[in-house]
């Protein structure tokens, strides 16, 4: 699946959980860059991403996550 398609699906997840779209999607985007993205919403976002892409993250996958670019790469490796 193409990275832009994955980013759009991730953006849909972020908007549904955070309740706003006041952010730009780019590879260097981190949770600190998005209002309301805290530790609790982070877990909700990851769970919703797993459901949306029909994947399961392992601990080693989560340890790789540094920004949106690495999230997209991990998702691509799983689908």
N, C-alpha and C positions, 0 to 999 in steps of 0.2 A: 504494500500500500504506500502511496506517495506521501511524503512528509507534509505537504500542504493539506491533504485530506485529513491526516491524523491530527494536525494542529486545529483544524476546524472542529473536529469531534471533541477535542480536549477543551476548546473554547466553549462549546455548548455545555460541557460538564461544569466548567468554572462558573459560567453565568447561572446555571441552574442551582448551584450550591451557594455561591456568594451573593446572588441576587442583583448583580450589576455587571456591566461590560465596560467599566472605566479603565481599561488596560489595553495595550497593544501586544499582540502575539509575536514574539521574536525569540531566536534561539537562546539568547542570554537572559531571558526573563526568569526571575526567581520569585519565590513566595513573598519575599520582603518587598518586591516591587508592586504587589497587588493588595489593595485595601481589603481587610477582612480575611486574608489567607493566613490563618494561624494554625497551631498544631492540631486542633480538633477538626477544623475544616480540611486540613491536609489529609487526614485519614479518610474523611468522607469523600474527598476528591479522588484519592487513589482507589477506593472501593468502587466508586461510580465508573472510573476509567476501566477497571477490571471487567465490570459488567458490560460496558459499552463495546469493548473490543473482544469480549469473551476470552480473557487471558487471566492468569494468576501471577502476581509478582512474588518472587522469592526474596529472601533477605538480601542476597547478594545483588539482586536487581535494584532494590531500594538503596543500597549503599552506593550505587553508581550515580544516583540522581543528584545532579548539581544545578541543573537549570532545565529550561524547556527543551533545549537541543538534546540533552542526554535522555530526557523522558521519551522524546520521539524515537530516538535510536533504540532504547530498550523495548518500546512497543513494537517497532519494526522487526526486531530480532525474535519476537514472540509470535508474530502473525504470519 
